[in-house]
Amino acid sequence: MDSRKRPREDLLTADSDNLKTPEKRLSELSFMDGDFRQWGVEDTCRYLVLNGLGAWEEKFREQQITGVGLRYLTERQLEDIGVRPLGMRLQILHCLRKLWQIGAENIKVFNDPIHGHIEMHPLLVRIIDTPQFQRLRHIKQLGGTYFVFPGASHNRFEHSIGVGHLAGRLVQELNERQPELLITRRDILCVQIAGLCHDLGHGPFSHMFDGMFIPKIHPGSKWKHEKASLDMFDHLVQVNNLESVMKEHGLVLPDDLVFIKEQIAGPLDTDTLNQWSQLIGQTDSQPWQYEGRPEEKSFLYEIVSNKRNGIDVDKWDYFARDCYHLGIQNNFDYCRFLKFARVCEVDGKKLICTRDKEVGNLYDMFHTRNCLHRRAYQHKVGNIIETMITEAFVKADPYIQIQGSNGKMFTISGAIEDMEAYTKLTDHVFEQILYSSSAELAEARNILQNIICRRLYKCVGQTQAEKPVEVSQKELLVWAGMVARSRPQSEHQGVTLKPEDFVVNIINMDWGMKEKNPVNNVRFYCKDDITNAYQIRKHQVSRLLPERFAEQLIRVYCKKTDDRSLEAAKKNFVQWCMDMNFSKPQDGDVIAPELTPLKPSWAINNDSEENIKEENQAGGSRAAFNGGQKTARHRLF
């Protein structure tokens, strides 16, 4: 047994790698914790020596290999510079991979019901742990929809974490699949931060705030939550002293701050930003508008908020998350897109493309978006509740005071001008009004009390104009007056309806790019040639796809809810639709059977319309067929 003992002289000495002093280990750790992309040739060689690969340092020195190129070294390149043994090449690559895994022990894990366990970079965690980001815990993702769908209790907080996660997944997939894109750790981190912070600017009840409340208070205002997201991001970085932390993690300021904000809201130049909607879908011929990254990295701007075709990680997360909480089936699987995403050069720009076989799935994706709007986001009762909340906020606006910077006080609508005040503005303002005892808030309080007790306005009908219309807030009030005055000849005795009894809402529904087909702005590649991308037109996919990609709904609500008033209001609505030459309401024959026959175009039922179309199409086909036969005979003879 004693002969099996290792002699003491065989033990490793204190100078060996395994018995290094704490001081030496600490110095090596600090060296490795630095940004390897800043290394010179000698730093790279030192790293090889520290990892027992000093035999190959001369090869690296001869080729002048610095830290910036380490991530892109391949086994073939190592062989070309003289590292012949396969085992040594693999050992060097394994050693280099550890460089971008340093610091993994500081990564925080979030358990998310949609994406599972999410790993977050320490810098992202620092951003999450700020009051400005934590504020999103108190803003409902779907606003007033929660009053209709009991499961829709999720908030902007978890959605933002999900978008940051998916942004990182997509950019890392591209990096691993196409190392020639030269995606850096800085790029990846900036894309993740943009995904994390893209919704910082949402106000109480999310889209209700910038889509309904602000236009009521400031008619004609172009303010959107994206602008507040930029302001809030600047405020977050400044008050939490994050610039130094960002620099420690390798970001270059202010360039990377500009890049992050451009991903959220587009070009930061005011004139360019105001005209950005005109550039959507027209990127092929437009000059480069961004400053944060050069044109060869244009694909990075398509990850968080894709202005070209609307396919971005923001949608992927809210499709999955909203469907999960709403109890609606999600027909789009973003994991397939991640597997097939590639960057191809199209007209001098590098764009994110996907496989040709995925075109049907993309149509399903946009169809899912439309279904979510139709079934949940634009639900009639949900819209009524948000309309009532908006009215309450408008009435309460002058009397709610929020302290901002330098002790200055702001109203609900005024808080958008001061981010310190805006940080304190969340959904809690609903309860602040509801539980107040101030006489000045009595009207607003009564409206919110009616919501809690489900004494809601009633939808008297929905219609459509022949062509989309643009109506200002002032004109909507005029329309409400017209509905009140559109009394049928058979008046209802004892029922008086006033303009203030009606609310008219305009709802625009589309596939994300107004009347355009967003898939026309997607580029596809085939498995036989993964470098060339091309378009796939709708008729090449299916003849069952929609002819139009946008529509406009006009809804009218009545504040009076007794049976007689509602019956009169519905007849007024049908008469108004006739006067305005709008479409026939779905239940028009039921609520006003004495009125609908008076309009000749409304008397044609759907079966007749379909028969007419079929006959016209058949006639056209026969004419084309007969014309083709005549042409063929003429050629023969």
Secondary structure as GFF3:
##gff-version 3
##sequence-region A 1 637
A	DSSP	three_ten_helix	2	4	.	.	.	ID=ss1
A	DSSP	three_ten_helix	8	10	.	.	.	ID=ss2
A	DSSP	three_ten_helix	17	19	.	.	.	ID=ss3
A	DSSP	alpha_helix	22	33	.	.	.	ID=ss4
A	DSSP	three_ten_helix	36	38	.	.	.	ID=ss5
A	DSSP	alpha_helix	41	50	.	.	.	ID=ss6
A	DSSP	three_ten_helix	54	56	.	.	.	ID=ss7
A	DSSP	alpha_helix	57	62	.	.	.	ID=ss8
A	DSSP	three_ten_helix	67	72	.	.	.	ID=ss9
A	DSSP	alpha_helix	75	80	.	.	.	ID=ss10
A	DSSP	alpha_helix	86	97	.	.	.	ID=ss11
A	DSSP	three_ten_helix	98	101	.	.	.	ID=ss12
A	DSSP	three_ten_helix	104	106	.	.	.	ID=ss13
A	DSSP	beta_strand	108	112	.	.	.	ID=ss14
A	DSSP	beta_strand	116	120	.	.	.	ID=ss15
A	DSSP	alpha_helix	122	128	.	.	.	ID=ss16
A	DSSP	alpha_helix	131	134	.	.	.	ID=ss17
A	DSSP	three_ten_helix	135	138	.	.	.	ID=ss18
A	DSSP	three_ten_helix	143	147	.	.	.	ID=ss19
A	DSSP	alpha_helix	156	177	.	.	.	ID=ss20
A	DSSP	three_ten_helix	179	181	.	.	.	ID=ss21
A	DSSP	alpha_helix	185	197	.	.	.	ID=ss22
A	DSSP	alpha_helix	207	208	.	.	.	ID=ss23
A	DSSP	pi_helix	209	213	.	.	.	ID=ss24
A	DSSP	alpha_helix	214	217	.	.	.	ID=ss25
A	DSSP	alpha_helix	225	239	.	.	.	ID=ss26
A	DSSP	alpha_helix	242	248	.	.	.	ID=ss27
A	DSSP	alpha_helix	255	265	.	.	.	ID=ss28
A	DSSP	alpha_helix	270	274	.	.	.	ID=ss29
A	DSSP	alpha_helix	276	279	.	.	.	ID=ss30
A	DSSP	three_ten_helix	295	302	.	.	.	ID=ss31
A	DSSP	alpha_helix	313	326	.	.	.	ID=ss32
A	DSSP	alpha_helix	334	340	.	.	.	ID=ss33
A	DSSP	beta_strand	342	346	.	.	.	ID=ss34
A	DSSP	beta_strand	349	355	.	.	.	ID=ss35
A	DSSP	three_ten_helix	356	358	.	.	.	ID=ss36
A	DSSP	alpha_helix	359	372	.	.	.	ID=ss37
A	DSSP	pi_helix	373	377	.	.	.	ID=ss38
A	DSSP	alpha_helix	380	396	.	.	.	ID=ss39
A	DSSP	three_ten_helix	397	399	.	.	.	ID=ss40
A	DSSP	beta_strand	402	403	.	.	.	ID=ss41
A	DSSP	three_ten_helix	405	407	.	.	.	ID=ss42
A	DSSP	beta_strand	409	410	.	.	.	ID=ss43
A	DSSP	three_ten_helix	414	417	.	.	.	ID=ss44
A	DSSP	alpha_helix	419	423	.	.	.	ID=ss45
A	DSSP	alpha_helix	428	434	.	.	.	ID=ss46
A	DSSP	three_ten_helix	439	441	.	.	.	ID=ss47
A	DSSP	alpha_helix	442	452	.	.	.	ID=ss48
A	DSSP	beta_strand	458	463	.	.	.	ID=ss49
A	DSSP	alpha_helix	473	485	.	.	.	ID=ss50
A	DSSP	three_ten_helix	499	501	.	.	.	ID=ss51
A	DSSP	beta_strand	502	510	.	.	.	ID=ss52
A	DSSP	three_ten_helix	518	521	.	.	.	ID=ss53
A	DSSP	beta_strand	524	526	.	.	.	ID=ss54
A	DSSP	beta_strand	529	534	.	.	.	ID=ss55
A	DSSP	three_ten_helix	538	540	.	.	.	ID=ss56
A	DSSP	beta_strand	550	558	.	.	.	ID=ss57
A	DSSP	alpha_helix	563	580	.	.	.	ID=ss58
A	DSSP	alpha_helix	588	591	.	.	.	ID=ss59
A	DSSP	three_ten_helix	596	598	.	.	.	ID=ss60
A	DSSP	three_ten_helix	600	603	.	.	.	ID=ss61
A	DSSP	alpha_helix	606	636	.	.	.	ID=ss62
###
